[in-house]
Amino acid sequence: MKPGGPFKTPPSRRLPPLPEEGAAPDASGTSDASGAPDAPASLSASRRSRVPAFEVMRITDEIARRRLDGHDVVSLCAGEPSARPTPGTLKPAGYTGPLGTSPLREAVAGHYRNWYGVEVDPATVAITTGSSGAFQLVFLAAFDPGDRVALVSPGYPAYRNILTVLGVEVVEIPTGPATRYQPTPGLLDAAVEQHGPLAGLVIASPANPTGTMLGRAELVALVEWCRRNGVRLISDEIYHGITYPSGAGSNGGAASAVRSEPHASDGIPDPRGVTLRELDPEGIVINSFSKYWGMTGWRLGWALLPASLVRPMEALASNFALSPPAPAQELALSAFEPETYAERDAIVAGFARARSLILDAERELNWGVAAPSDGAFYYYSELGPQLERHGTSVNYARALLEQADVAVVPGVDFDPIAGSLAVRLSYAAGEAAVAEALDRIIRFQA
Ligand SMILES: Cc1ncc(COP(=O)(O)O)c(C=O)c1O
């Protein structure tokens, strides 16, 4: 049986050995020019992640590596039928290592060199079933029940819901235009004062639902705050690469002071976003093939781990999912080819045009305060005067769908309290859909 089943596996060097448990974190990639703070003390893995790895999956990983090195390994190890192609339509595929194939982990490390100029040890890359899979495993590996983890509101609801399922206490930090809907050291100090010490902080830049980004200085300030307070920082970078550095589109609607502010990515040398890995080897980066690469259904993402979390993650991953999907990992290798980046950047240019249509229509929409849509493909706005007629964003969204066949998301998903005033538009649907939707919305409101 070939490694990875019937899918071809490109030649690759071996992954370097995994770091030992409790080993000092790898500080590679921290550059003086980045303004990164000094190396932190290592945070420990959760107590509950101290489960044995599923040995079969570790051996499966080792077999794949030996085969890449040219060994003719006879495996009587995993309980999997032969993954050789059969004459029928079925295409069997074998398990991979619990943290993914060596070629893909190396390719992800190469992506960090390419986009950010940051060296990442491939042994610290964990391939997961979407970033959603990464969140589950990382939260399990990093936090114990009763730990307190902060998030911003409005924010992506699954952070809050997964943490709650895992018995972690969620501290929601209400944010607004004053801080670009992002956390700040001041807001974190206030949260600690109100709720007690935090074990973790989850951030996203660009964020969902607001699309706002953290600049480099703001991210450095958060890293420093987390270090001072012994807080594990987790950065969701799933929308990296979907940013609008030229500030494309007008900010015509003067109703909100926020709209006339420059975009976080304007003119600064981090057009893809600033990766936490560059600033903080103890931080955890989570990313995915879902958004920039448009591969939502392949269910593939990754986490960049501090060295001390690699073994706990391997133990959890090998028991929970055995391995990420093999065919998706095979396909994902082509994500990092130059032609693919060019194709995807062209798609992002289309998002930028769709975004401009919305920004240009702000005056006519006559809504309230909108978040500056620095990146992702979201426009999050209070409905302002429209609430006089509809009362809440839930009523507005329902009426809009029933009467005009336009679907938007009421903000309550992202912010259970202030979300009843706001809606989120996704302009991932593209220019034509957005133009049609705007026409219908304006007619609906007339
Ligand atoms: C901010 C954010 N993080 C994570 C995800 C999960 O994506 P996936 O599991 O497809 O990687 C999403 C999906 O919309 C998202 O918006």
The ligand as a Gaussian input file, in Angstrom:
#p B3LYP/6-31G(d) Opt

LIG

0 1
 C      -14.004000      33.378000      12.206000
 C      -14.232000      31.967000      11.791000
 N      -13.456000      31.008000      12.326000
 C      -13.643000      29.723000      12.008000
 C      -14.627000      29.330000      11.102000
 C      -14.779000      27.850000      10.817000
 O      -14.381000      27.509000       9.529000
 P      -13.844000      26.052000       9.075000
 O      -14.189000      25.075000      10.130000
 O      -14.541000      25.793000       7.784000
 O      -12.367000      26.191000       8.912000
 C      -15.435000      30.294000      10.513000
 C      -16.503000      29.904000       9.555000
 O      -17.274000      30.693000       9.074000
 C      -15.233000      31.649000      10.868000
 O      -15.977000      32.637000      10.355000

